[in-house]
Amino acid sequence: MEFRRINGLPPYVFAAINERKAAARAAGRDVVDFGFGNPDLPSPDIAVEKLAEAARNPKNHRYSASRGIPHLRLAIASRYKRMFDVDLDPETEVVTTIGAKEGLSHLMWVLIDRGDTAIVPSPSYPIHIYAPLFAGGQIVTVPMLDPSTIANESPGDSFFEGLLEAWQRAWPKPRVIICSFPHNPTTACVDLAFMERLVAFAREHDVVVVHDFAYADLAFDGYTPPSILQVEGAKECCVELYTLTKSFSMAGWRVGFMVGNKEIVAALTKIKSYLDYGTFQPIQIASIVAMNEATEYPAQLNAIYQSRRDTLIDGLDRIGWPVVPPRGSMFVWAPIPEAYRDMTSLEFSTFLVDEADVATSPGVGFGDGGDGHVRFSLIENELRTQQAIRQMKRALTRLA
Ligand SMILES: Cc1ncc(COP(=O)(O)O)c(C=O)c1O
């Protein structure tokens, strides 16, 4: 049978590693798995209890509101006020999504059509590349360099230079810029000054900025990631996706939001009203409780990720694989060690799973710009991370 839209999709690179991982496990080997950015830490107890309670009430079993119940939209507006001092009107500037991924995908349906283009970093979280393509458009890529390779320059500056260049050569002029900081997979982080430049550029060129803020709460060593909406005038042309997936370790619950420009919020709300009936209401109710009452939870999770990061970075350093510690996200973006540069990221990742029983994501899975790296997700605890280091030390015999 011939299908539409999926024909051009390349084979899922991560599937190759998943198969090797499954084979190793079937053979009784203990694979330490840094592959998938799927949080292992529990959701807040208070949210789980509220979910159970709300699920027992038959009133909550009916279809809910596609754009999110009013108190949930109010809770995200309050969170933005507390975190960023950003005022949001819960009626017009907030829409609930079924996770950031769903929000971004359907957002492209209202922003992009055949013949339109979107600017997307390379490498990128895969849906940033595919959502504009699924909507019928095309992408123009801008390199997102490994922050550790950019001497004397911030990742934001080099991305911005690439953006200016891409803008010059692109025709028709892109309608959308997709970006996401702290960035998955490169862990690049930016400051508010970068956001100000980006907003000024977007206002001048009449282009929409979609900022995926999935790692809003995952930042280390005192760094606080800025919201694009902190920039004055950002609501003229920008929207931001925020999600409970990483901040509250609620990945399976599928609760996210899009906030910002009223017209864009209304457009997404409209298309979603045709597509879905909203997240199960008990989940929405429990999400309100998470945001309003588990306010310390993101910081607690963050401390755990930071400790795991330190264990991994210290361990890699000890075995002769130095990597610059990330300032944010839940990843370590590791350049393939010099002695193994003859391998592609897929070959190196395959080698690690076969020979060291350590699963990582090959950089090429995030687009061509990701080759030369593997990504570790910080989803294994310190003990397991130390075990992985020992296994890699044994397998990586070419390291000094
Ligand atoms: C940049 C980015 N956006 C979105 C998501 C997914 O968010 P959600 O679970 O809210 O769909 C991820 C998950 O890894 C991500 O890295």
Ligand as a Chemical Component Dictionary entry (heavy atoms), coordinates in Angstrom:
data_LIG
# 
_chem_comp.id                   LIG 
_chem_comp.type                 NON-POLYMER 
_chem_comp.pdbx_formal_charge   0 
_chem_comp.three_letter_code    LIG 
# 
loop_
_chem_comp_atom.comp_id 
_chem_comp_atom.atom_id 
_chem_comp_atom.alt_atom_id 
_chem_comp_atom.type_symbol 
_chem_comp_atom.charge 
_chem_comp_atom.model_Cartn_x 
_chem_comp_atom.model_Cartn_y 
_chem_comp_atom.model_Cartn_z 
_chem_comp_atom.pdbx_ordinal 
LIG C1 C1 C 0 13.061 19.515 23.241 1  
LIG C2 C2 C 0 11.965 18.611 23.676 2  
LIG N1 N1 N 0 10.705 18.984 23.492 3  
LIG C3 C3 C 0 9.680  18.197 23.865 4  
LIG C4 C4 C 0 9.898  16.961 24.450 5  
LIG C5 C5 C 0 8.730  16.119 24.810 6  
LIG O1 O1 O 0 7.895  16.803 25.661 7  
LIG P1 P1 P 0 6.450  16.222 25.991 8  
LIG O2 O2 O 0 6.631  14.969 26.784 9  
LIG O3 O3 O 0 5.813  17.309 26.759 10 
LIG O4 O4 O 0 5.766  15.952 24.689 11 
LIG C6 C6 C 0 11.194 16.530 24.652 12 
LIG C7 C7 C 0 11.439 15.198 25.240 13 
LIG O5 O5 O 0 12.498 14.646 25.217 14 
LIG C8 C8 C 0 12.257 17.358 24.254 15 
LIG O6 O6 O 0 13.525 16.997 24.401 16 
# 
loop_
_chem_comp_bond.comp_id 
_chem_comp_bond.atom_id_1 
_chem_comp_bond.atom_id_2 
_chem_comp_bond.value_order 
_chem_comp_bond.pdbx_ordinal 
LIG C1 C2 SING 1  
LIG C2 N1 SING 2  
LIG C2 C8 DOUB 3  
LIG N1 C3 DOUB 4  
LIG C3 C4 SING 5  
LIG C4 C5 SING 6  
LIG C4 C6 DOUB 7  
LIG C5 O1 SING 8  
LIG O1 P1 SING 9  
LIG P1 O2 DOUB 10 
LIG P1 O3 SING 11 
LIG P1 O4 SING 12 
LIG C6 C7 SING 13 
LIG C6 C8 SING 14 
LIG C7 O5 DOUB 15 
LIG C8 O6 SING 16 
# 
